[in-house]
Amino acid sequence: MKIHYPFRITNIELYKRMRVNAWSNEIRIRRMKWLGHLLRLNENAPASIALKETNKTSGKKKRGNHQTWKKLVIKEVKETD
């Protein structure tokens, strides 16, 4: 890589030199692929049932930051549109 001690490079420059995508992009792509599989599943499949159960709300309001897989996917779908 020819990067020696006092010199620094950014992550973007490192990705360019290594010719790879950022892991955050790779994770986003895989998450979208998994969502596609979930949405095409049979309604009686366990994963499909679990996805439907996430729509139900309990009576208690939770405090704090609760970043769930579903919230993250919804946010990413809005960003890609």
C-alpha positions as CSV (number, residue, x, y, z in Angstrom):
1,M,0.0,0.0,0.0
2,K,3.0,2.3,0.5
3,I,1.5,4.1,3.4
4,H,4.2,4.9,5.9
5,Y,4.0,6.3,9.4
6,P,3.4,10.0,9.6
7,F,1.3,10.0,6.4
8,R,-2.4,9.4,6.5
9,I,-5.1,8.6,3.9
10,T,-8.8,8.8,4.1
11,N,-11.1,5.8,4.0
12,I,-12.3,6.8,0.6
13,E,-8.7,6.9,-0.7
14,L,-8.1,3.5,0.8
15,Y,-11.1,2.0,-0.9
16,K,-10.0,3.4,-4.2
17,R,-6.5,2.0,-3.8
18,M,-7.9,-1.5,-2.8
19,R,-10.6,-1.3,-5.4
20,V,-13.3,-2.4,-3.0
21,N,-16.7,-1.0,-1.9
22,A,-17.2,0.4,1.6
23,W,-18.6,-2.1,4.0
24,S,-21.5,0.2,4.8
25,N,-22.6,0.0,1.2
26,E,-22.2,-3.8,1.1
27,I,-24.3,-4.1,4.2
28,R,-27.0,-1.8,2.7
29,I,-27.1,-4.0,-0.5
30,R,-27.4,-7.2,1.5
31,R,-30.1,-5.8,3.7
32,M,-32.2,-4.8,0.7
33,K,-31.7,-8.3,-0.8
34,W,-33.0,-9.8,2.4
35,L,-36.0,-7.5,2.4
36,G,-36.8,-8.7,-1.1
37,H,-36.7,-12.3,0.0
38,L,-38.9,-11.6,3.0
39,L,-41.5,-9.8,0.9
40,R,-41.8,-12.6,-1.6
41,L,-42.1,-15.4,1.0
42,N,-45.3,-17.3,1.6
43,E,-47.6,-15.8,4.2
44,N,-47.3,-18.9,6.4
45,A,-43.5,-18.9,6.5
46,P,-42.0,-18.2,9.9
47,A,-40.0,-15.2,8.7
48,S,-43.0,-13.7,7.1
49,I,-45.1,-14.1,10.2
50,A,-42.3,-12.5,12.3
51,L,-42.2,-9.5,10.0
52,K,-46.0,-9.1,10.4
53,E,-45.7,-9.3,14.2
54,T,-43.4,-6.3,14.2
55,N,-46.3,-4.1,13.0
56,K,-48.2,-4.8,16.2
57,T,-47.6,-2.3,19.0
58,S,-47.7,-2.8,22.7
59,G,-49.3,-0.5,25.2
60,K,-46.1,0.7,26.7
61,K,-44.0,3.5,25.1
62,K,-40.4,2.6,25.2
63,R,-37.9,5.3,26.1
64,G,-34.5,5.9,24.5
65,N,-33.1,5.1,21.1
66,H,-34.6,1.8,19.7
67,Q,-33.1,1.4,16.2
68,T,-34.7,-1.8,14.8
69,W,-34.0,-3.6,11.6
70,K,-37.4,-2.6,10.3
71,K,-36.9,1.1,11.1
72,L,-33.5,1.0,9.4
73,V,-34.8,-0.6,6.3
74,I,-37.7,1.8,6.0
75,K,-35.2,4.7,6.3
76,E,-33.0,3.2,3.6
77,V,-35.9,2.6,1.2
78,K,-36.9,6.2,1.6
79,E,-33.4,7.4,0.9
80,T,-33.1,5.3,-2.3
81,D,-36.4,6.5,-3.7
